[in-house]
Amino acid sequence: MLILVWFVVCIIFAFVQLILGDSGHALELFALLSAIALFLISKIKYKIK
């Protein structure tokens, strides 16, 4: 499961870096998208159990 989380976070980071680059809002968008992704992964994990 940790590998899945790491993979998703890396994809989100690459996407945000590609779109926003060195913008001041890149870190905020990365944090927001990461939180949403982790929430969804958590929901899926507990739904399967």
N, C-alpha and C positions, 0 to 999 in steps of 0.2 A: 504494500500500500504506500509505503514511503517513496518508493521509486515512481509511482504514479503521480504523487504530489509534486515531487521534484521535477518530473517531466512537464507537467502542466505549468508550473511556475516558470520554468525556463522558456516555454513557448510564449507565455504571456509577456515575459520580459523582452524577448526578441521582437514580438509584435509591437509593443509600446515603444521600444527603442527605434524601430524602423519608422513608425508613424510620427512620433513626436521628437525624436532625437534628443538634443540637449535642452529642450524646453523645460521651464520650471515646473510645469504641470505633469511631466512624465512620471515622476515618483508618486504623485498623488493618484494618477490613473492606474499605475502598476499596483499600488496598495489596494485600491478599490477592486480591481479585477481579480487580484489574488484572493482577497477576502471572499468574494462571491464564488470563485472556483472552489476554494476550500470548504465553504458552506455546502455547495452542491455535492462535492465528493463525500462529505460527511453524511448528507441525506441519503445518497445512494448506498453508502456502506451500511447504514443502519436499516435501510429498507430491505436489503438482501438478507440480513440475519434473521 
